[in-house]
Amino acid sequence: MTGTGRWLVTGGAGYIGAHTVRALRARGDAVVVLDDLSTGLTARVDDDVTLVQASVLDEDTVAATLAEHRLDGVLHFAARKSVPESVAHPLYYWRENVEGLRSVLAACGRAGVERFVYSSSAAVYGATTGAAVAEDDPCEPVNPYGTTKLAGEWLLADVHRATGLRYVALRYFNVAGARDARLADRGQANLVPIALDAVARGRAPTVFGTDYDTPDGSCVRDFVHVDDLADAHVAATALLDEPCAETLNVGVGRGFSVLEVMATVGRVAGRPVDPVIAPRRPGDPAAVVADVSRIDERLGWRARHDLDDIVTSAWEARLSSSASGS
């Protein structure tokens, strides 16, 4: 299907979805975006891309969109992703993330669509030992967000066994950076944009917990550039030409502590960063870093950007957005 795919991208007006739409179109694929715009932005969707404003919970609209546009695959990004919010509102997360996926899969069945790429998360692993985690390692999520993403993987596997659905589940690690200001992460759920926003406003960013069993006491995470993640989605679609039920980590394969990220933010922004230290947040594991050998083997994919690239691109996008008044 290289260069000839026709894809429905749910959540395609969101941060990661919009970057992936851009990458798919650069390859020559046709794209239709379905987004309820609860967090997505119309500004991220090019004028010549069809945007259907609807919830993934609206199975009839999803099925009608697949049929009307003769689409042959889905990239499913639409979901909620805040760990603290999931801890406070687990029922909401099960509805949006699990029932939303069920609805899209049911629509695919009605429309005869057999190709599916699913946005999963490293949150499925839970509290790891600090060593790089591989796809076959135990999954023991420690928050409802991670549980709902793992439940989504189980649902995909069940549908695959029952119907032959071809799918790839991509377990994202921490995603940051931006291709340009229009596609930048405007949310307040991810560390890098939160820290950059605080620095830009002359405020001290907050670090939640410095008493973890890590080298400097703060949480350790694997940060992947959103452009690299988008490229991984495009590469993953090639697996769907044949029977496929694949789960792949998407990360860099190296961890950085929250305090290291703060230092990088200060260096890139050219401003001192003296974070406020707050107690741990519920549901935050100490360290989660990807073993990326399988995605390299299956897709020939490796991240091209490092932490400096990630923070620099996010900072430049913010400056550009501020200069344009957007």
N, C-alpha and C positions, 0 to 999 in steps of 0.2 A: 504493500500500500504506500510505499515511499512516494511522497509528493502528490498522491492522488486521494488521500483519505478525506472523508467528510465526517466531521466530529461535532458532537454536542459537548460544550464545555459548561458544566454547571458551576456556578460561582465564578464565571469568567470575567466579572467586573471587579473581582477581588484582587488582592495584591499578587498572590502566586498565580491564580488563574489567568490574570491579564498578561503576565509575563509569558505564560505558556501559550496563550493565544497568539502572541507576537511571534514566538518561535515556530509554532505550527504554520502560520501564514508565510513566514520566511521560507519554509520548506516547500510551499506551494499547495498546502492543504486548504480545504474549505472549512469554515468554522461558523457555528451558530452558538451564541452565548445565551444561557438561561440563568437568571439571577433575580432574587427578590429585592435586591438593592437595600437590604437591611444594613449591610456594611459595605457592599460594593458601590463603586462610583461609575456613573455613566461616562465620565471624562476618560476613564481607562479603556473604553471600548471605541474602536475606530468607527467613523461614520458609515463605512461600507460593510460593516459586520452586523448581521441581524442580531438584535437583542430582544429576547423574550423576557418580559418582567413577570416572573411567577416563582412560587415556592416549589422546591423539589417535593414537598408533601402533596402537591397537586398532581397526582398520577395521570389524570386525564390530559392535562396540558402538556406534561412531559411526553406522553405517548403520541399526542397529536403533533408535537414539534418534531419528534423523530421521524414520523411518517411523512409529514408535509414536506420536509426538507430532504427526504431520502438519505438520512444520515446512517452511517454504518459503524459508528463507535461512539463511546462516551468517555470523557475524562471528567471524573467526579471530584470537584473541589469543595462544593457547598457543604459547610459544616460550621459548628461553633468550636472554638479552640482555646478558650481561656481556662487554665487550670483552677484558679481561685473561683471563677464563676461556676465551673462544673462541680466544685465541692459544695458550693452554696445552693446550686439548683440542679441536682442530678436528674430529676425527671425531665426537665427542659432539655438537657443534653441527650438523654436517651431518645426523646422525640425527634430532635433536630438531626442528630448524627446517625442513629440506627434506623428509626422509622423513615427518615429522609432517604437513606440508602435503599431500604426495602422498596419504597415507592418508585425510585428510579429504576431499580432492577425489574420490578413488575412491569413498568412501562417498556423497558427493553424487551421483555418477553412478548408483550403485545405487539411490538413493532418489528419483531424478528431481528433485533440487534444483538450481536454475539461478541462484541469486542468492548473491553472495559478496562480503564486505568483508574485505580482507586488511591486517593490521598489517605494514607495511613500515617502513623507517627511513631517516633522512638519512645513515646510515652507508653507504648504497649509493654516495654521491657520492665518498667518500674525501677526499683532501687537496685542498680547493678553493683558489681564489685569494684568498679573503677577501671577494669580491663575493657578493651574494646569488645562490644557485644556483636555476635553474629546472628543471622536470621534463625538459626536452629536453637539458639539459647532459650531458656525458659522465659515465658512472658507472664509477669506478675505485676500488672499496673497498680499504682498506688493512689490514683485519683480517678474520678468518674470520666474525665475526658479520655484518659488512656484506656479505660475499660470499654467505652463506647467504640473507640477505634479498633480494639481487638475484636469486639463483637461484630464489627463490620467485616473484618477479615474472615471470621467464622461463617458469616452469612454468604460471602462470596464463594467460599469453599463448598458450602452446601449446594448453592445454585450451580456451581461448576459440575459437581457430581451428578446432579439431577438433570441438567440440560446441556452440558458441554460448553457453557459460557467460557470464553477465553478472557482471562484477566491477569493483570499485573498489579500488585499492591506495593506501593512505594512508601517505605517507612522513612519519613523526613526526620532529620535531626533539626537543629535550630537554624531557621531560615532568616536571612537578613540581606541588606544591600538593595540596590535599585539600578535598573537600566537607565531611567531618566525620571525627572520630577513627576511626570504625569502618572507613572506606574508605581510610585514610591509607596511604602507602607505607612499609612496614615493612622493605623490602629495604636492602641495602648496595651497590647498583650505581649509584645516582644521586647527583649532587653535592649537591643541596639537603638531602635527608634525612641524608646522611653528615655534612655541615657542621653541621646543627642538632643532631644527636646528639652530636657532639664538644663543641659549645658547651654543651649542656645538662649534660654530664658534667664540665665544667670543663677540657676538654682542647683542645689546639690542633689544628684541622683541617689536613689536608695538601693542599698544592697541588703537582701533578705538573708541573714544568717552568715556568720563567719566562724562557726563552730562545727562545721562538717569535717569528716575525716578525709580531707583533701590537703594538698601541699600548703595552701595559704588559708584554708578554712572556709573558703567560699565555694559555691557549686561549680562544677566543671561541666562544660557542654562542648559539643562538636558543632561548629558554625559553618553553614554552607551558603554560598552566594545564590540568590534567587535565580540569576541567569543560568548558573550551573544546574540548578534544580529543574528549570524549564527545559533545558537540553536533555536531562534525564528522562523527562516525560516523552519528548519527541522520540528519543531512542527506544523507549519501552514499547511504543506502538508497533515497532517492527516485529516484536515477539508475537503479536496477535494474529499474524498471518497463518500461524499453525496452532494446533491445540496447546493451550498454555494455562498454567495455574502457578504463578510465580510471585514470590515475595522478596523484595530487594531493599536493603538499606541505601539511603542516599545521604551521604555525609562526606567529610574530608578525611576522616580517619585519625584525627588528632584533636585533643581537647584543649580548651582555654578556660581558665577560671573567670568568674564574674569580675573579680578585681583586675585581672589582666585585660578584660574587655574595657573596663573603666579607664585603665591607663592608655589603651589604644585610642579610645574616644578623646581623651585629653590631648594626646599627641596630634591626632588628625585635626581636631578643632583648634589647636593652638591655645588652649585654655586649661588652667589647672582644674583637676577634678578631685574633690575631697568628699567622697560619698558619705551619706548618712547610713549608719549600720542599724538595721532593724532586726527583730526576731525572725526566725525561719517562718516561711509560709507553709500552711498545711499542704501536703501532697507533692512537695518538691524533693526528688531524689538527689543524692549528693553528687553523683557523676554519671553521665551517659555519653559514651563515645562510640562511634560506628566502626565496625569491621566492614570495610568496603570491598573486600576481595571478590565477593560473588557478583556484584554489579559490574565490576571490571571484567570479570570472566564472561558474563552473559551478554553485556552490552558494549564492552570496550569503553566504558564511561569512567572518567576520573574528573574530579573537581579541578578547575583551572585557576580559581581565585583563592587567596589566603585571607586572613582576618583583616589585614591592612586594606586590601582591595574592598572588602565588604564594608568596612566602616567608612572608608573614603568615598565610595559610591553613594552610600546613604547620606553622608554629610553634604556632598556636592548636590545631590537631588534636593535636599532641604534648602540649601542656599539658593538654588535656582528657583524653587517654588516660592520662597520668600521674596526674591527679586521680582518675580512676575506677579506677585500679589495673589497667587492661587492658594 
